[in-house]
Amino acid sequence: MDFYRDIPEYVQKAIETEGISQEQIRAIAHTDLDHQGNFRAAWHCVDDRSIYIFAQTKRSQGLRKVVPFVRRREKEQFFAGTDERNFTAQVELIEKYELESLNRVRCEYFVGSIAIITKIDDQERVICRASKGRGAELNAFCRVVNHLIEKSGHKPDEDKSRREERCPKCGRLYPDPSRPVCPNCIDKRTLFKRVLALTPKYKGPITAMVTIMIISSLMGLAPPFMSGRIIIDEVLTSGGKYEGMIGQAILITVAFSLVSLSLGILHGRINSAVTAEIIYDLKKMIFSAMQRLSLSFYNKRQTGSLMNRVNSDALDLQHFFHDGVPYFIVNSVQIIGVTCLLLFMNWRLTLLVFVPIPLILFITYKVLPHLWKLHSRRWRTNAALNSVVNDSLTGIRVVKAFGKEDQEVERFSSHNERVFNVQMSIGRLNSTVFPSMGFIMGLGQLIIWGVGGWDVISGRTTLGTLITFTGYLGMLYQPIQQMTNIVDWWSSCMNSAQRIFEIIDSTEHLPYPEKPVRMPQIKGEVIARDVEFSYEEGRPVLQEINFHVEPGEMIGFVGPSGAGKSTMINLIARLYDVDSGAITIDGVNIKDIAKDDLHRQVGMVLQETFLFRGSIMENIAYAKPDATSEEIIRATKIANAHDFIMKLPDGYETVIGRKGHDLSGGERQRLAIARAVLLDPRILILDEATANIDTETEQLIQEALEQLVEGRTTFVIAHRLSTLRKANRLFVFDEGRIVEVGTHDELMERKGVYEKLFTTQRKALEQTAVGG
Amino acid sequence: MEVEGLSALTNINYLDPNEAVFATTEGGLLSLQLGDKYYGKVDLYQAFPFSLEYQYISVRDEKGEEIGIIRDLTEFPPQSQKAIRTELSWRYYAPRITRVLDLKDEFGHLYWDVETDHGFRKFVTRAREEGINPIADWRLLIIDMTGNRYEIEDYRRLDAKSLRFLEPYI
């Protein structure tokens, strides 16, 4: 048994000691809480007769002092949820339940924990408790147990819910246990290498750039040497090697400077071009990664922070490439070059040069991490501020309607103040740290003047050497100071890179198989088998959904709001994946169908019609950009949209969307229908708009829909039950389940949920009719 | 008729502390004896879980229908109170973090190693505001990737080392 291998050896031993053989075990579930709420591991095994609970029994000493040891053990065997700092690796059989005495078992989700509950002798009883991450595993366990208790029904799917919780390589917890991806081990290369690796096609220009930079910074070492050692010692001093050759000396210096200058210009030009291209590529990469992500990713995040990501993070990286990397190379060459030259000229003085450096480094490592944190906080507060602005401008109608402008200003101000405070802290720190460093460097200069001056007076060294020395000092301290800036840049850049990779790496997109099933022509048979789904674990939105829809059937989904109808259509169109069970089209699991085949043949008309900025024609042709004008007109005619479009000033080329022409709800709805008609899908999904539409428009939409559904498998969510009079069957949803199935007449006769719904609605309509 | 129906919907039905008797069952669940009606298992829902933990608690039967509301837990006799508190501690299970042993920010996630009033624990949250929720001035609710909750009642009272780990994120 697969699941048996996954449990720790000491548990296996305990199980064997109780005389339960591996082959007998049908399922094992692991829990991590005891009945007092303490973190204590237990394993629940079920065979054909009983449930056995093995739990840790001996308390540990607590925190072990020898950390490396703990770390090592952790890598070797740290089983899901067992923290041996709480209880030792020792388990005993603590409870046993005969299956015969049990009623069904079920998993109940609370806000902060999960429990498996059953009924024994008519009394509800908690069998075990666990933390929330264990839900999938416990649910699977319950399914097996219920199957064993009832000894009927089809066998539950193989337990695939059991997953490792930790990365086997480094022992880290997986951030998301449902996704065994260790961010530490997946990125073998460091972030920086990854950033560079984004740009393989720029290898040539980058190599050229780096070479130029090294040469030009080496050349930069010449001027102080020329002015000190050569001009003062050899040219101006009598008896010097080049005595009196001042003109030549100057010419050579100028020549050096000119070469240096042209190299600098060349470098700048290549640099700007390459950086711009890298950033262009990067932004494209982020944006396409975002498009790939599934809806559930967006449900969890603020749009403000996402927008910030694309723009400001990419900008950060741009700064880094454009300024950071060149600075780094130039400075390192300078530091190394200057140090060598100084040592060559006078090693004693050179050692003195280095006196202030420990102090500089101390500041760098003590103070700059703080600055780094502040930067990351500035990013966060800025994102929050953007969100507030976004919120309040998007909801400006609500703000105005309730007259809460002042409150919004206040809300903005409090966030703005936070940004201000962080900015202030950064500014304060910046303006303290860097001048202090300057002062320390000035001290270095004085030391050299003092000691070197004494040497010159006593004749141990020449004046030229001293001048050269002080000239080089600036070239040494300055790069070191700038290198500290680089640390800062580096960290803010890596911060950005990390956030960008978080999106690029995010696996929150629907998995597509490597070899998808091509389905050029779908017939339209749709089957749901034991479908379960929840947006949030523990809050099942759909449960035990089973249906079989024949090609060409029209199915109406009805039920109170929140019953799971919209979720069901999202699953059929595969905007989300089912948690368990399967949906098949023509016998093929939709997870295996090629993406474009699926989306080409499953069309949706959604409640909210989103129109992109652009012409009406572009909007209709969104799903089929190569549609001809004739096809578009035919589609709009079917959708009853042709007439109103023709009345617009620019006909099909009228620009709509932001700043464009405003369309009414009914018009938008008909454009959406036209979009779907044009796509000509085999399976059509309609989520009827709830918006108030006048009777005439409703009539128009109704007609359009009737033409649209012909010959296709159609799922319709209708709020006006009258829309469904043509449906072959109605599925009545209630609290995430399909509770009734049948035609309108059959369901009315049953006097169940549907009948109630229908009667209430009719009454309401009558009342409005009378009242109106 | 219609109007009466409406007022029944909007009326708040507070449970009488003398009439409603709560107890923890042998099976570890919460039962309620209300007059001569007995509920073998009732569920509790806090209306204001962060600011008024022990006030306005909705008591619901197994179908999720509201039986009534506990206006203030302290009005109830000690035994009922104890049973209710036990049930709440399960429903809103959130160990209190007493010490932060390690906190690393890597790859957009925070890796925590903490000591709580229920033992040691390691877990992962999404970075920053998505994992650490300030719910009152000094109080933090930490929700990990799988939805487990941890609470820091007052982070000022943590030891210096813990605070150092936490400081950049609050």
Interface residues (C-beta under 8 A of the other chain):
Chain A: L33 H35 Q36 G37 N38 F39 R40 G62 L63 D83 R85 N86 F110 V111 G112 S113 A115 I117 I120 Q123 E124 R125 V126 R129 S131 K132 G133 G135 R172 L173 Y174 P175 D176 P177 P183 N184 D187 K300 R301 K373 S376 R377 R380 A384 Q498 R499 F501 E502 D505 E536 E537 G538
Chain B: T25 E26 G27 G28 L29 G40 K41 P49 S89 W90 R91 Y92 Y93 A94 P95 L101 E106 F107 G108 H109 Y111 E115 T116 H118 G119 F120 R121 K122 F123 V124 R126 R128 E129 E130 D144 M145 T146 G147 N148 R149 P168
